[in-house]
């Protein structure tokens, strides 16, 4: 068994260069090539992102100018949900619910892991493809079906799911409660069940590929941090996603088959329902046991991408490689024992609250290790300020600013004051939403030449970054203050509360920034799609990077390398490494040493 596990993926696929002729369908649609599947994930994720951002624009308009009539509401939502262009409360709640679901699961989970795990794992470890190409294809198409079902729920008569993206019962468990608890909720649950199946297939594939298909010389401590991040993300997914699947299945049972897992002593419209013995708090435990690891499933791939981009564009080795790996492992472990901090106001025992406070504050330590190491990597580096680098630095900024408010929310006594206010919205959008999107965008700008063989327009990238960076802080920074003032989340208008009248102007400012930020994404979309066809042709290694994916030819071929797979002789971050005399770089005139270059006489391998 061990011989199979450690055998390098060298010679047994070398005929892949002479692969049989592919049709359009086998090449672009039902492809088993990891590079094509990565593109499918990315473009699907971008399209879902457009839907999610459009929804946020609609409900931001409603929050800034409640009771105003907007033609766009009537045009997009129709007479039923926006009579005379005025948004109804029920569609507001539905928009918030589907926006959260799309952005967390379909854009940030599948968009990040699906795209970059698929693209980079085989290329950076030196493998011909994933361990199972068919399973990989199946994973994408289940994701696509899941997206289709979720979007189709927008078009049914009773409206899409409307219980918030966390779908707490009893609102989500009683089909007769509100319109959005009916067919829309059922479709939400079916979509998520299929999404979880997709995620598990992908994760198992990533784990097996990293463990079994590394090329000769590629030990675990020579892996780029991207691969460590994708690998541990897949492990967290395998541990935690089945718990959400169980919660979804139990909720389907409560809704459709008369069970009482989450329901007890319910009265609705004067009628006593027969449910007894269930607990909605049980659902919260099951949901957040996935829900908190989920935020690390979202952020760890972005952290890996940022580590790679910062080291490459600082022309320096990543600072504290072993500490970075250890912090990824620590985050993975701790992420599974902190879920209770979402439930401090659910009536939990105060002692249990103090335990979850302790574990939550503990997870700040590995997160801080990463932040300090990124800053130290930048320190005195020869910084190449391309768009990928800017988004990576932006990631470090939003991760720190968003993370600091997590210390407040992770403390059970402080959390009670700001729970379910805009303070929470501000925190998780900065630390998870904006940070993960910055990581995604950094990855797109950096590996676009590897994906499509062309370069994106750098100047459009600068415009995209600066307006997005200012706009994102313009949206979420003021939310901290209206949250501290007590403004609750998920209310479609606050005009009924004179106490909040003074905050109305802040909501207008937030919405203006949101409109600008959403608008500038058009620049990115134009840059992305036009560069696929008309961008400047890329060279083999445009960023002078050390990792293996840049040793493959620009043109995509089946099996990645035309001849034998290169062996690995050094770690992934030999930038600006001097020779023994200190007179020149190891390779004269070249400030990087690729991983497939053997060590020279008396040269020591670095591995901080």
C-alpha positions, -999 to +999 in steps of 0.1 A: +000+000+000+028+024+010+045+018-023+014+029-041+009+059-019+044+073-023+050+064-060+058+096-079+034+104-107+063+102-132+063+078-159+029+061-159+012+090-177+038+101-201+017+093-232-008+120-222+007+144-247-007+122-275-042+122-261-071+112-284-090+140-302-115+158-280-149+170-291-163+204-280-185+186-253-156+165-238-132+195-238-154+224-226-185+209-210-180+174-195-142+179-191-122+158-167-091+181-171-085+200-138-076+232-156-109+233-175-129+225-144-111+253-126-123+277-153-158+264-151-159+269-114-145+305-117-169+316-144-199+301-126-187+317-094-184+351-112-219+348-126-233+339-092-214+368-077-231+392-102-265+379-089-254+383-052-241+418-057-272+429-077-293+417-047-273+437-023-277+468-045-315+464-044-318+461-006-293+488+000-315+512-021-344+501+001-325+508+033-313+542+022-346+554+009-374+533+025-409+537+011-395+554-020-406+541-054-378+528-077-385+517-113-357+491-110-377+474-082-408+471-104-387+460-134-368+433-115-392+422-088-425+427-105-459+440-093-463+413-066-431+421-047-427+458-056-462+473-062-457+508-078-419+503-073-421+500-035-403+470-021-424+447+002-410+434+035-412+398+024-391+402-007-365+423+013-361+393+036-358+369+007-332+391-010-311+392+022-314+354+026-304+345-010-277+371-011-261+356+020-264+320+007-250+328-028-221+348-015-210+325+013-215+291-005-216+296-042-191+324-046-166+322-018-167+285-010-170+271-046-155+301-063-123+301-042-117+264-034-133+251-066-112+273-089-078+274-072-077+240-056-085+225-091-061+248-110-031+247-086-030+214-067-019+192-097+003+220-112+021+229-079+027+194-066+038+180-100+009+158-109-007+150-143-042+157-130-064+151-100-066+116-085-100+112-100-109+133-131-144+118-132-151+127-096-138+162-102-162+166-132-191+153-110-182+177-083-185+207-107-218+195-123-234+189-089-224+225-080-239+237-112-272+219-106-272+233-070-267+269-084-296+263-109-320+251-082-311+280-059-317+305-088-349+288-098-363+294-064-364+331-072-391+325-098-418+306-079-451+322-069-447+320-031-412+336-033-377+323-024-365+312+011-369+340+036-356+329+069-321+345+067-291+326+053-289+308+086-325+294+081-333+291+118-365+271+127-394+275+135-397+301+106-379+277+082-396+246+096-432+256+092-442+259+055-474+278+065-455+304+085-449+329+057-447+327+019-409+323+019-412+293+042-430+273+015-417+259-018-388+284-018-374+269+015-377+234+001-357+243-030-331+260-007-327+228+013-325+206-018-299+230-034-278+229-003-279+191+000-266+188-036-240+216-029-227+196+001-224+165-020-204+185-046-182+200-019-174+166-003-165+150-037-142+179-044-126+178-009-119+141-009-103+144-044-081+173-032-069+154-001-060+122-020-042+142-047-020+161-022-012+130-002-006+105-030+004+123-063+033+146-053+063+145-076+097+132-067+113+154-041+081+173-032+080+166+006+052+182+026+075+209+039+084+219+003+048+225-006+038+261-014+015+276+013-013+276-013-014+238-013-012+236+025-042+259+027-063+240+000-054+207+017-065+217+052-095+235+038-106+202+022-101+184+056-122+210+074-149+206+047-150+168+051-153+171+089-180+198+090-202+198+059-219+164+068-232+181+099-250+208+079-263+180+056-278+163+087-294+195+098-309+201+063-322+165+062-338+168+097-353+201+087-368+185+056-382+157+078-398+183+102-413+203+072-426+174+052-429+142+073-443+154+106-412+148+128-403+172+157-365+175+157-366+213+159-402+221+169-421+220+202-453+237+216-460+258+185-491+280+181-498+295+146-528+317+139-545+304+170-540+267+160-520+244+183-496+222+163-489+186+173-451+190+174-436+182+208-401+177+222-379+193+196-356+223+201-347+250+176-315+255+196-304+220+184-306+233+148-284+263+158-258+239+172-258+218+140-258+248+117-229+266+134-209+235+138-205+238+101-211+276+100-179+285+119-155+261+102-172+274+070-157+309+075-122+292+076-131+271+046-137+305+029-107+324+043-079+297+043-076+294+005-075+332+003-047+332+029-028+306+009-031+327-023-021+359-005+010+342+010+021+331-025+014+364-041+031+385-014+063+364-014+065+364-053+059+402-055+081+411-025+110+391-042+116+376-007+111+342+009+078+340+029+086+349+065+082+320+090+071+292+066+069+266+094+049+290+116+025+296+087+019+259+083+015+255+120-010+283+122-030+268+093-032+235+113-041+254+146-068+273+128-082+241+114-084+225+149-097+255+168-123+263+141-143+232+152-145+242+189-157+278+187-192+276+171-210+285+203-199+322+200-228+326+175-252+315+202-244+336+233-279+350+233-296+316+228-299+310+266-268+289+269-252+283+303-229+312+311-201+288+320-204+272+285-203+308+271-170+314+289-155+282+274-165+294+239-151+328+247-118+313+256-115+291+225-126+320+203-100+344+217-074+315+213-080+314+175-068+350+173-033+338+180-027+317+148-045+344+128-022+371+143+009+349+135-002+350+098-008+387+098+026+395+114+043+371+090+027+388+059+038+422+072+073+410+078+074+394+043+066+428+029+092+446+051+122+458+031+111+438+001+115+448-035+078+453-039+062+448-074+029+467-071+008+449-096-030+444-091-026+409-075-001+424-050-025+453-042-054+430-035-031+409-013-021+439+007-058+449+008-065+415+022-041+419+050-057+453+059-093+441+059-084+408+077-068+428+105-095+455+108-123+429+105-105+406+129-102+432+156-140+435+160-141+397+163-125+401+197-155+420+208-180+396+193-161+366+206-166+378+242-199+366+256-205+397+278-197+422+251-214+403+223-249+405+240-249+443+234-242+442+197-256+408+187-279+409+156-270+445+149-251+460+120-219+457+140-220+419+133-226+426+096-196+450+095-174+424+112-181+394+091-183+412+058-148+427+064-131+397+078-147+370+057-166+386+028-143+414+016-111+396+026-120+364+008-131+384-023-097+402-023-079+368-020-101+355-049-093+386-071-055+384-062-056+348-074-074+357-106-050+385-115-020+364-106-029+331-122-049+345-152-018+339-175-017+303-164-054+298-169-059+316-203-024+322-216-029+359-217-023+389-194-050+411-178-048+448-183-028+462-154-042+498-156-078+486-154-066+464-125-054+495-106-087+513-112-106+482-100-085+479-069-085+515-056-122+522-061-131+488-046-108+493-016-121+528-008-157+517-015-156+485+006-144+505+037-169+532+029-197+506+031-186+485+061-167+510+083-198+532+091-218+500+099-197+495+130-211+528+144-247+523+135-244+488+150-230+502+183-260+526+183-282+496+183-296+494+147-308+458+142-300+438+111-326+423+087-352+452+093-364+465+059-370+499+073-364+517+106-389+546+101-411+531+128-384+538+154-378+576+160-347+566+180-330+556+148-339+587+128-304+602+133-289+572+116-308+575+083-281+597+067-254+571+075-275+545+056-276+568+026-238+572+027-233+534+030-256+529+000-238+555-022-205+537-015-222+503-022-235+516-056-200+529-065-183+496-054-208+475-073-204+497-104-166+494-106-169+456-107-180+461-143-144+473-150-132+439-137-157+420-157-147+438-189-110+433-181-115+396-173-137+386-203-119+408-229-085+396-218-094+360-223-097+367-261-077+399-267-052+402-238-014+405-244+000+370-248+017+357-217+052+344-213+058+311-196+067+327-162+055+363-162+060+369-125+094+352-122+080+328-097+096+297-083+068+272-081+062+243-105+031+256-124+053+281-142+074+253-156+045+240-177+040+253-213+017+283-219-005+263-241-026+238-221-019+202-228-034+171-214-011+159-186+004+194-179+040+186-188+050+174-223+078+152-211+087+138-177+074+156-147+101+178-131+116+166-098+118+190-069+151+199-051+142+229-029+114+247-011+089+270-028+103+304-018+139+308-030+137+345-039+167+368-038+189+340-026+227+349-028+255+325-036+281+315-010+304+345-017+274+369-015+285+385-048+255+375-069+223+355-068+225+317-069+216+318-106+236+349-117+214+378-127+182+360-117+166+368-083+146+335-081+155+298-082+127+275-094+119+244-074+131+221-101+167+235-101+191+212-082+210+226-052+245+238-062+277+226-045+277+237-008+243+255-012+221+250+018+183+245+014+163+272+032+131+262+050+122+287+076 
